[in-house]
């Protein structure tokens, strides 16, 4: 009888250890995945910082302002490394070009509002780069 209890106890400990090992392995795999994601984020941040140091962002923002009709630019101010701009009466073609150019720049979009008024678009934009 004592041997049977010892055998049952040993089997229970064996089963418990197998489940513990499986759960610890899955936690290990999850933590590795989290570390990989964080490494990718850090690499992305490094790339963005390099591109933000590049002064071509200011030049590209000025180029965006130049191809827009003057009556469409309600406000456009660049202070330090921030842009605040407001555009009105944009036709769909110019609106799409503006959106595409802004999204292709490596800037942090802080505020972006867009609405349609009489088949013309109005855009309020605030972005920054570091």
C-alpha positions as CSV (number, residue, x, y, z in Angstrom):
1,X,0.0,0.0,0.0
2,X,2.8,2.4,0.8
3,X,4.5,1.7,-2.5
4,X,1.3,2.5,-4.3
5,X,1.0,5.8,-2.6
6,X,4.7,6.6,-3.4
7,X,4.1,5.6,-7.0
8,X,1.0,7.8,-7.2
9,X,2.9,10.7,-5.6
10,X,5.8,10.3,-8.0
11,X,3.5,10.2,-11.0
12,X,1.7,13.3,-9.8
13,X,5.0,15.1,-9.3
14,X,6.1,14.0,-12.8
15,X,2.8,15.3,-14.4
16,X,3.1,18.6,-12.5
17,X,6.7,19.1,-13.6
18,X,5.7,18.4,-17.3
19,X,3.0,21.0,-17.1
20,X,5.3,23.5,-15.4
21,X,8.0,23.0,-18.0
22,X,5.5,23.5,-20.9
23,X,4.1,26.7,-19.3
24,X,7.5,28.1,-18.6
25,X,8.6,27.4,-22.2
26,X,5.5,29.2,-23.6
27,X,6.3,32.2,-21.3
28,X,9.9,32.1,-22.5
29,X,8.7,32.2,-26.1
30,X,6.3,35.1,-25.4
31,X,9.1,37.1,-23.8
32,X,11.4,36.5,-26.8
33,X,8.7,37.7,-29.1
34,X,8.2,40.9,-27.0
35,X,12.0,41.5,-27.0
36,X,12.0,41.1,-30.8
37,X,9.2,43.6,-31.2
38,X,11.0,46.1,-28.9
39,X,14.2,45.7,-30.8
40,X,12.4,46.5,-34.0
41,X,10.8,49.6,-32.4
42,X,14.2,50.7,-31.2
43,X,15.7,50.2,-34.7
44,X,12.8,52.2,-36.2
45,X,13.3,55.0,-33.8
46,X,17.0,55.1,-34.6
47,X,16.2,55.4,-38.3
48,X,13.6,58.1,-37.7
49,X,16.1,60.1,-35.6
50,X,18.6,59.9,-38.4
51,X,16.1,61.1,-41.0
52,X,14.8,63.9,-38.6
53,X,18.3,65.3,-38.4
54,X,18.2,65.6,-42.2
55,X,17.2,69.1,-43.2
56,X,15.4,67.9,-46.3
57,X,12.2,67.6,-44.4
58,X,12.0,71.4,-44.2
59,X,12.7,71.7,-47.9
60,X,10.1,69.1,-48.7
61,X,7.5,70.9,-46.6
62,X,8.3,74.2,-48.5
63,X,7.9,72.3,-51.8
64,X,4.4,71.1,-50.6
65,X,3.4,74.7,-50.0
66,X,4.7,75.8,-53.4
67,X,2.6,73.5,-55.5
68,X,-0.6,74.5,-53.6
69,X,-2.6,77.4,-55.0
70,X,-2.0,80.5,-52.8
71,X,-5.7,80.9,-52.1
72,X,-5.8,77.4,-50.7
73,X,-3.1,78.0,-48.0
74,X,-5.0,79.5,-45.1
75,X,-2.0,79.2,-42.7
76,X,1.4,77.7,-42.9
77,X,3.9,78.1,-40.0
78,X,7.1,76.3,-39.3
79,X,8.5,77.0,-35.8
80,X,11.6,75.0,-34.7
81,X,10.6,71.5,-35.7
82,X,6.9,71.8,-35.9
83,X,4.5,72.6,-38.7
84,X,1.0,74.0,-38.2
85,X,-0.9,74.3,-41.5
86,X,-4.4,74.8,-42.6
87,X,-5.6,74.4,-46.2
88,X,-9.0,75.2,-47.7
89,X,-10.7,74.7,-51.1
90,X,-8.6,71.9,-52.3
91,X,-9.8,69.9,-55.3
92,X,-9.5,66.1,-55.0
93,X,-6.4,65.8,-57.1
94,X,-4.4,68.3,-55.1
95,X,-5.9,66.9,-51.9
96,X,-4.7,63.4,-52.7
97,X,-1.2,64.7,-53.7
98,X,-1.0,66.7,-50.4
99,X,-2.0,63.6,-48.3
100,X,0.4,61.4,-50.2
101,X,3.3,63.8,-49.7
102,X,2.6,64.3,-46.0
103,X,2.3,60.6,-45.3
104,X,5.6,59.9,-47.2
105,X,7.5,62.4,-45.0
106,X,9.0,60.9,-41.9
107,X,7.1,63.2,-39.5
108,X,5.1,62.6,-36.4
109,X,1.5,63.6,-37.1
110,X,0.1,65.3,-34.0
111,X,-3.2,66.5,-35.4
112,X,-4.9,65.8,-38.8
113,X,-8.4,66.9,-39.6
114,X,-10.0,66.7,-43.0
115,X,-13.5,67.5,-44.1
116,X,-15.4,68.0,-47.3
117,X,-17.3,71.3,-47.9
118,X,-19.1,71.6,-51.3
119,X,-16.9,69.0,-53.0
120,X,-13.7,70.8,-51.8
121,X,-11.5,69.7,-49.0
122,X,-10.3,71.5,-45.9
123,X,-7.3,70.2,-44.0
124,X,-5.9,71.1,-40.6
125,X,-2.5,69.6,-40.0
126,X,0.0,69.7,-37.1
127,X,3.2,67.6,-37.3
128,X,6.6,67.6,-35.8
129,X,10.0,66.0,-36.3
130,X,13.0,65.8,-34.0
